[in-house]
């Protein structure tokens, strides 16, 4: 996995919610930001009763040897107060910070945990050509790394990030003053050589107990890279699936959660000259975003429109009906099976079934009692419950669709609501 690809994903996490459309710092939407992955100073946290976290804790598993090499990098945003001396207008920007631990073997970590000091001095930058003065407060903390051997070739990695910035106990403004002393959107990139990380989502059954004993507090470690690679892991403050991807059509970051590039691009193009100037003054990131959008060609813009993607893995993974080959389809917790065992029958796509709605039993469900239909596919919700997607044989609108393209009205039923009839002509 190339480092720049990992960083692109990590930066998408770090800048999530950086500044939201309409991308002006004085817009109401942008008055409360910096809510993702915040690690507050310990003194402040304890003074507030421990409600706001002062540390982030990651645990994951590595299959390797004592000579497996590990490198760890932690990244976050450090806030700057910005003052336009010409207009007495203030706002906050984020500066990227990075703390890197020296590459170590698992044996060395097992013998002696290592720590790296986080220490960034406060700074007052003189006014730039736009008359903007920038000031940042000092930050202190620690990145601690430990490792324990669980078996002949199995290790547990532990990473703690703590904010120990002093003289913050008296601060009581959570969304303003204290954020100047916090680590914002913090995340950790872990890379190993001559070893493999174990997915905490799709793991071998033999490692179930060890995986379930991994504690992750305010972070979520997932594999990153190409499907199947296991040499790099991202521990991020938002829930991701293994192998998150940046859409190839995206021209760059838009900072918004669940951003829609086409819509946001068109909205930026409709900003007034005054609004665009305010966007330029909002910092380097927003200025580059505006310049990128204004330079887009019609062909680039069209690539953002109507993109459909079949989020599936390889043909080998697609044919795996149990989902036990370690693969995972982005957008799904586990790949749904191709068949479900019901009443000693393996019900699959194309099978005929009789419907017996029970779970909701509303008036419409009662009308479907005893109806015969065909299984179009098997799907799964975010709580890992399986449903059979069924179309009815006697749907009055059947003649109005082409079954090769559009399967008509679809109904979702739990396995216990289905009576298998097999592949028979009815």
Backbone torsions as a table, in degrees:
resi	resn	phi	psi	omega
1	UNK	NA	123.9	179.8
2	UNK	-72.5	140.7	-175.2
3	UNK	-60.4	-37.5	-178.3
4	UNK	-66.0	-30.2	176.4
5	UNK	-69.4	-41.1	177.3
6	UNK	-63.6	-43.0	-179.0
7	UNK	-64.7	-34.4	178.7
8	UNK	-61.9	-40.7	177.8
9	UNK	-69.9	-43.3	-179.4
10	UNK	-62.7	-38.8	-180.0
11	UNK	-70.7	-31.3	174.7
12	UNK	-61.4	-35.3	176.2
13	UNK	-72.9	-45.6	-174.8
14	UNK	-63.2	-37.3	-176.7
15	UNK	-95.7	7.7	175.7
16	UNK	-61.4	118.1	-178.4
17	UNK	79.5	17.0	-178.9
18	UNK	-61.0	-56.4	171.6
19	UNK	-152.3	127.7	-170.7
20	UNK	-97.0	157.5	176.3
21	UNK	-54.5	135.9	14.9
22	UNK	-88.0	22.0	170.7
23	UNK	63.6	31.1	172.7
24	UNK	-119.2	132.0	-173.8
25	UNK	-63.3	-24.5	-178.2
26	UNK	-91.8	3.7	176.2
27	UNK	-72.2	144.5	-177.7
28	UNK	-55.2	-36.5	-177.2
29	UNK	-63.0	-23.3	-174.3
30	UNK	-105.5	13.6	-179.1
31	UNK	-79.8	-24.4	176.0
32	UNK	-123.3	101.4	178.5
33	UNK	-124.7	-160.0	173.3
34	UNK	55.3	47.2	-177.7
35	UNK	-103.8	-1.4	-173.8
36	UNK	-107.2	127.4	173.8
37	UNK	59.6	44.2	-178.8
38	UNK	-91.1	126.2	173.9
39	UNK	-113.3	111.6	-174.4
40	UNK	-85.4	162.4	174.5
41	UNK	-61.7	143.3	-177.9
42	UNK	-61.9	-41.9	-178.7
43	UNK	-60.8	-42.6	178.5
44	UNK	-65.8	-45.1	-178.2
45	UNK	-59.2	-46.7	-178.4
46	UNK	-68.2	-33.7	177.5
47	UNK	-67.3	-25.9	179.6
48	UNK	-95.0	10.4	177.7
49	UNK	85.4	15.8	176.8
50	UNK	76.9	13.2	-179.1
51	UNK	-67.9	-43.6	179.5
52	UNK	-93.0	129.2	-172.1
53	UNK	-71.1	143.9	175.8
54	UNK	-112.6	2.8	176.4
55	UNK	-148.8	160.5	176.6
56	UNK	-126.7	134.5	-172.3
57	UNK	-125.1	126.9	179.7
58	UNK	-122.1	135.8	171.1
59	UNK	-134.5	136.3	176.1
60	UNK	-152.5	170.8	-175.6
61	UNK	-110.6	147.5	177.5
62	UNK	-129.1	131.6	170.1
63	UNK	-97.8	117.0	-176.5
64	UNK	-173.3	-149.7	-179.3
65	UNK	-133.5	169.4	176.9
66	UNK	-56.9	-22.5	-179.1
67	UNK	-94.3	6.3	173.1
68	UNK	-62.9	131.9	-178.1
69	UNK	-94.9	141.1	-177.9
70	UNK	-129.3	135.8	171.7
71	UNK	-125.6	140.3	-175.7
72	UNK	-130.8	131.5	177.2
73	UNK	-131.3	129.0	176.0
74	UNK	-110.4	138.1	-177.1
75	UNK	-134.3	147.1	178.5
76	UNK	-161.7	174.7	176.5
77	UNK	-102.1	138.3	177.2
78	UNK	-112.5	121.1	-172.1
79	UNK	-77.9	142.2	173.4
80	UNK	-116.1	138.5	169.1
81	UNK	-86.2	127.7	-177.8
82	UNK	-114.1	131.6	179.7
83	UNK	-127.1	121.8	173.4
84	UNK	-85.3	103.7	-174.3
85	UNK	-65.0	-18.8	179.9
86	UNK	-82.9	-24.5	-174.2
87	UNK	-124.1	-0.6	-176.9
88	UNK	55.4	35.0	-178.9
89	UNK	-104.2	131.8	-177.5
90	UNK	-121.4	151.2	174.4
91	UNK	-162.2	179.5	-178.3
92	UNK	-121.9	142.6	173.6
93	UNK	-122.2	167.2	177.6
94	UNK	-114.3	132.9	174.7
95	UNK	-108.1	133.4	-179.9
96	UNK	-69.8	134.4	174.5
97	UNK	-124.9	148.5	-178.9
98	UNK	-141.2	135.1	176.7
99	UNK	-125.4	121.1	-175.6
100	UNK	-118.5	130.2	176.2
101	UNK	-87.8	150.7	176.5
102	UNK	-65.7	146.8	178.6
103	UNK	-64.7	130.9	-176.8
104	UNK	-135.3	158.8	173.3
105	UNK	-85.8	157.7	176.8
106	UNK	-63.5	-32.1	177.3
107	UNK	-62.4	-45.5	-179.1
108	UNK	-63.1	-40.2	179.2
109	UNK	-68.3	-36.6	178.3
110	UNK	-65.5	-35.3	179.3
111	UNK	-74.4	-37.5	-175.5
112	UNK	-154.4	109.9	176.1
113	UNK	-57.4	149.9	-178.1
114	UNK	-118.1	154.2	177.2
115	UNK	-139.8	151.5	179.0
116	UNK	-126.5	129.8	179.5
117	UNK	-73.8	138.8	172.5
118	UNK	-103.7	117.3	-174.6
119	UNK	-149.6	105.5	176.9
120	UNK	-122.9	123.4	-175.8
121	UNK	-74.2	154.7	172.6
122	UNK	-69.5	150.5	-174.7
123	UNK	-141.8	143.9	172.3
124	UNK	-124.6	110.3	-177.8
125	UNK	-94.4	133.7	179.2
126	UNK	-65.6	164.1	-177.4
127	UNK	-59.7	136.4	176.2
128	UNK	-86.3	-169.0	-176.6
129	UNK	-64.8	-19.9	177.9
130	UNK	-91.5	1.2	179.9
131	UNK	81.3	18.7	-177.5
132	UNK	-97.4	126.6	177.6
133	UNK	-103.7	133.2	-177.3
134	UNK	-120.0	134.5	-178.9
135	UNK	-133.9	138.4	175.2
136	UNK	-132.9	149.9	179.2
137	UNK	-89.6	158.4	178.9
138	UNK	-70.9	148.0	176.5
139	UNK	-126.0	140.7	174.7
140	UNK	-136.2	149.1	178.3
141	UNK	-179.2	-164.7	-176.2
142	UNK	-150.3	138.2	171.5
143	UNK	-108.7	111.6	-175.8
144	UNK	-112.2	134.4	-176.2
145	UNK	-127.6	129.5	177.3
146	UNK	-136.5	166.3	-177.6
147	UNK	-152.1	141.0	175.3
148	UNK	-133.1	142.0	-179.0
149	UNK	-90.0	124.2	-178.4
150	UNK	-99.3	-21.5	-178.5
151	UNK	-161.4	-173.5	-176.4
152	UNK	-57.2	-39.8	-177.5
153	UNK	-129.8	23.5	-175.7
154	UNK	-126.4	132.0	-178.3
155	UNK	-132.4	148.0	172.3
156	UNK	-107.9	126.0	178.8
157	UNK	-99.3	135.4	179.7
158	UNK	-126.4	130.1	179.8
159	UNK	-130.9	127.4	177.2
160	UNK	-121.7	133.4	175.3
161	UNK	-119.3	121.4	-176.7
162	UNK	-123.3	141.4	175.7
163	UNK	-102.7	113.1	-177.8
164	UNK	-114.4	22.5	179.4
165	UNK	-54.2	124.0	-174.3
166	UNK	-82.3	173.5	173.0
167	UNK	59.9	42.6	-179.8
168	UNK	-122.9	-0.3	-174.6
169	UNK	-64.1	-27.9	-176.4
170	UNK	-86.6	-7.8	-179.5
171	UNK	-76.5	131.5	-178.7
172	UNK	-126.5	10.8	179.0
173	UNK	-102.7	96.6	-172.1
174	UNK	-64.7	-42.9	-171.6
175	UNK	-90.9	1.2	-179.8
176	UNK	-128.4	-84.9	-171.1
177	UNK	-60.8	-43.5	-173.3
178	UNK	-68.3	-28.0	-178.4
179	UNK	-66.6	-19.5	176.1
180	UNK	-67.3	-18.5	-177.9
181	UNK	-109.9	12.0	-174.1
182	UNK	-107.7	158.4	168.3
183	UNK	-88.4	124.1	-173.8
184	UNK	-109.0	136.5	178.0
185	UNK	53.0	43.0	-174.9
186	UNK	-74.5	143.2	178.4
187	UNK	-153.8	165.8	-175.4
188	UNK	-130.9	134.9	175.9
189	UNK	-109.0	126.1	-179.9
190	UNK	-119.1	132.9	-179.6
191	UNK	-133.7	136.2	179.4
192	UNK	-125.6	155.4	176.3
193	UNK	-123.7	133.1	-178.3
194	UNK	66.7	43.8	177.4
195	UNK	-171.3	179.9	-178.2
196	UNK	-142.9	135.5	171.1
197	UNK	-75.5	151.5	176.1
198	UNK	-99.8	126.5	177.0
199	UNK	-63.1	135.0	175.6
200	UNK	-87.0	-0.8	176.6
201	UNK	-104.2	-45.4	-179.0
202	UNK	-122.9	93.3	-173.8
203	UNK	-122.9	156.9	175.9
204	UNK	-62.2	143.5	-179.1
205	UNK	-58.3	-31.9	-179.3
206	UNK	-64.5	-19.4	-178.8
207	UNK	-105.2	12.3	-176.1
208	UNK	-55.2	-49.2	-176.2
209	UNK	-61.7	-43.4	-178.8
210	UNK	-66.1	-38.9	178.5
211	UNK	-66.3	-44.5	-178.4
212	UNK	-66.4	-20.3	178.1
213	UNK	-86.6	-4.0	176.7
214	UNK	-75.7	127.8	179.8
215	UNK	-106.4	124.9	176.2
216	UNK	-126.7	118.8	-174.7
217	UNK	-110.2	114.6	178.8
218	UNK	61.8	29.2	175.1
219	UNK	-156.4	164.5	-171.3
220	UNK	-144.2	98.3	-178.2
221	UNK	-80.3	130.1	178.7
222	UNK	-136.3	156.6	175.5
223	UNK	-71.3	143.1	175.7
224	UNK	-130.7	152.0	-177.2
225	UNK	127.1	-161.4	175.2
226	UNK	-76.0	151.3	-179.8
227	UNK	-51.1	124.7	178.1
228	UNK	99.1	-20.8	177.6
229	UNK	-72.5	144.2	-177.1
230	UNK	-136.9	31.2	-179.1
231	UNK	-101.7	-0.8	-177.4
232	UNK	-142.2	141.0	-179.6
233	UNK	-138.1	141.4	176.8
234	UNK	-113.8	122.1	175.8
235	UNK	-102.5	105.2	-170.5
236	UNK	-118.9	158.1	-178.1
237	UNK	-82.3	5.9	174.5
238	UNK	-124.4	155.3	-177.2
239	UNK	-75.9	124.5	176.8
240	UNK	-127.3	161.8	168.9
241	UNK	-91.6	165.1	172.2
242	UNK	-59.2	145.1	176.9
243	UNK	59.0	53.6	173.6
244	UNK	-63.5	152.3	-175.0
245	UNK	-131.9	151.9	169.7
246	UNK	-94.5	127.9	-180.0
247	UNK	-59.0	128.3	-177.8
248	UNK	-64.0	-21.3	179.4
249	UNK	-76.4	-20.0	-174.0
250	UNK	-69.0	126.4	179.9
251	UNK	-79.1	-9.2	-179.9
252	UNK	158.4	-179.0	-175.2
253	UNK	-71.9	140.6	173.3
254	UNK	-115.8	-2.2	172.6
255	UNK	72.2	-22.5	-175.9
256	UNK	-75.6	143.8	172.5
257	UNK	-64.4	139.9	-177.6
258	UNK	45.9	48.3	-173.7
259	UNK	-64.0	145.8	175.5
260	UNK	-113.7	101.5	-169.8
261	UNK	-57.6	-44.1	-176.3
262	UNK	-62.6	-47.9	-178.2
263	UNK	-63.1	-44.7	-179.1
264	UNK	-67.6	-35.6	177.3
265	UNK	-62.2	-47.9	-179.2
266	UNK	-63.7	-36.5	179.9
267	UNK	-67.6	-38.7	177.8
268	UNK	-63.2	-39.4	-179.4
269	UNK	-66.1	-21.1	-180.0
270	UNK	-92.3	-0.4	178.4
271	UNK	-64.1	147.2	176.1
272	UNK	-72.4	167.1	178.8
273	UNK	-60.3	-38.4	179.7
274	UNK	-65.9	-39.9	179.8
275	UNK	-68.6	-38.5	177.6
276	UNK	-65.9	-37.0	178.1
277	UNK	-65.4	-39.6	176.3
278	UNK	-63.6	-34.5	178.4
279	UNK	-68.0	-40.1	178.5
280	UNK	-63.2	-35.7	-178.2
281	UNK	-79.6	-4.5	-175.4
282	UNK	-83.5	3.1	178.9
283	UNK	126.3	167.3	-176.2
284	UNK	-62.0	-39.9	-176.0
285	UNK	-65.6	-45.3	-179.7
286	UNK	-71.3	-33.1	176.5
287	UNK	-62.9	-44.3	179.1
288	UNK	-65.6	-36.6	177.6
289	UNK	-61.0	-46.2	179.5
290	UNK	-62.1	-45.2	-179.6
291	UNK	-63.3	-38.4	-180.0
292	UNK	-65.8	-43.1	-179.1
293	UNK	-66.3	-43.5	-178.4
294	UNK	-66.7	-23.6	-179.1
295	UNK	-91.1	-3.4	-177.2
296	UNK	-67.8	138.9	176.7
297	UNK	-85.0	161.5	175.8
298	UNK	-56.9	-34.4	179.7
299	UNK	-66.4	-41.1	177.7
300	UNK	-64.5	-39.8	179.6
301	UNK	-65.3	-39.2	-179.1
302	UNK	-66.4	-27.6	179.0
303	UNK	-67.1	-18.7	178.5
304	UNK	-84.5	-7.6	-172.0
305	UNK	-98.2	124.9	169.3
306	UNK	67.7	27.8	179.3
307	UNK	-74.1	125.5	174.3
308	UNK	-114.2	137.5	-177.1
309	UNK	-133.7	131.5	177.5
310	UNK	-84.9	98.9	-177.5
311	UNK	-77.2	78.3	179.1
312	UNK	-129.1	157.4	178.1
313	UNK	-88.9	-157.8	-178.5
314	UNK	-69.2	167.5	177.2
315	UNK	-59.5	-35.3	178.7
316	UNK	-62.9	-44.1	179.0
317	UNK	-69.3	-35.0	179.7
318	UNK	-62.5	-34.2	-178.0
319	UNK	-84.3	-4.2	178.9
320	UNK	-81.8	107.2	-174.0
321	UNK	-82.4	-9.8	-177.6
322	UNK	-102.3	-17.9	-178.3
323	UNK	70.5	21.9	-175.9
324	UNK	-102.2	10.4	-179.7
325	UNK	-89.6	9.2	176.1
326	UNK	87.2	-5.3	-179.4
327	UNK	-87.8	160.2	179.4
328	UNK	-146.0	137.1	179.2
329	UNK	-88.0	125.2	176.6
330	UNK	-56.4	137.1	-178.8
331	UNK	94.0	-4.3	177.6
332	UNK	-133.4	145.8	179.1
333	UNK	-70.3	-47.3	174.6
334	UNK	-138.7	148.2	176.8
335	UNK	-67.8	127.8	179.7
336	UNK	-65.7	148.4	179.6
337	UNK	-70.8	160.4	176.9
338	UNK	-79.6	-18.4	179.6
339	UNK	-144.3	154.3	176.9
340	UNK	-125.2	134.1	179.8
341	UNK	-80.8	114.3	-179.9
342	UNK	-131.9	120.8	177.3
343	UNK	51.1	48.0	178.3
344	UNK	64.5	19.2	174.7
345	UNK	-122.2	139.3	175.4
346	UNK	-89.8	98.5	-175.3
347	UNK	-83.4	126.4	-175.9
348	UNK	-132.6	176.4	175.9
349	UNK	-56.3	132.3	179.1
350	UNK	96.6	-13.3	-179.5
351	UNK	-74.6	148.4	174.2
352	UNK	-86.2	142.0	-178.9
353	UNK	-141.7	156.3	171.6
354	UNK	-107.6	139.5	-172.4
355	UNK	-97.3	136.7	175.4
356	UNK	-136.5	74.7	-177.1
357	UNK	-58.3	131.6	-179.2
358	UNK	-133.6	-35.4	-166.7
359	UNK	-65.1	-42.5	179.9
360	UNK	-104.2	-38.6	175.0
361	UNK	52.2	42.6	173.7
362	UNK	-84.5	-176.8	-173.5
363	UNK	-61.3	-39.7	-178.1
364	UNK	-69.8	-38.3	177.3
365	UNK	-60.2	-38.5	-179.4
366	UNK	-62.5	-32.0	178.6
367	UNK	-68.8	-21.8	-178.7
368	UNK	-90.3	-4.4	-179.9
369	UNK	-56.7	125.5	177.7
370	UNK	82.6	-5.4	179.9
371	UNK	-67.2	150.4	179.8
372	UNK	-108.7	136.1	-178.9
373	UNK	-146.1	-171.5	-177.6
374	UNK	-126.1	137.8	177.7
375	UNK	-76.9	121.0	179.1
376	UNK	-90.3	-34.1	178.1
377	UNK	-172.8	173.9	174.9
378	UNK	-117.1	130.0	-179.3
379	UNK	-126.0	170.6	-173.7
380	UNK	-140.6	137.6	179.0
381	UNK	-90.9	-177.2	-174.9
382	UNK	-74.9	-7.0	174.0
383	UNK	-102.4	14.9	174.3
384	UNK	69.2	21.2	175.5
385	UNK	-87.4	137.1	-177.2
386	UNK	-93.5	142.6	177.8
387	UNK	-134.8	145.2	172.6
388	UNK	-96.2	128.9	178.5
389	UNK	-93.2	119.8	-169.5
390	UNK	-124.5	139.4	168.0
391	UNK	-110.3	149.4	-175.8
392	UNK	-89.6	141.2	177.9
393	UNK	-66.3	-36.4	-175.4
394	UNK	-102.8	27.4	175.2
395	UNK	-61.3	122.5	-177.1
396	UNK	-64.4	-16.2	179.4
397	UNK	-95.9	8.1	-175.1
398	UNK	-57.5	-37.6	-175.9
399	UNK	-70.6	-8.2	-175.8
400	UNK	-97.0	4.7	177.0
401	UNK	-131.0	157.2	176.6
402	UNK	-95.0	112.9	-174.9
403	UNK	-62.1	-21.0	-179.8
404	UNK	-74.8	-20.4	-175.9
405	UNK	-114.3	-49.2	-174.5
406	UNK	-126.3	116.6	-173.6
407	UNK	-79.5	7.3	176.4
408	UNK	82.3	-160.2	-179.9
409	UNK	-68.3	127.1	-177.8
410	UNK	-110.0	140.8	178.7
411	UNK	-123.7	145.3	-175.6
412	UNK	-111.0	128.1	-178.2
413	UNK	-134.1	142.5	174.0
414	UNK	-74.2	157.1	-178.3
415	UNK	-54.9	-35.2	-178.0
416	UNK	-72.9	-5.9	177.9
417	UNK	-99.1	6.0	-173.7
418	UNK	-114.9	135.5	171.7
419	UNK	-111.6	113.5	-177.9
420	UNK	-67.4	138.3	174.5
421	UNK	-118.8	-11.4	178.5
422	UNK	81.8	-174.0	-179.4
423	UNK	-92.2	82.9	-178.4
424	UNK	-128.1	157.9	176.3
425	UNK	-86.1	126.5	-176.8
426	UNK	-120.7	NA	NA
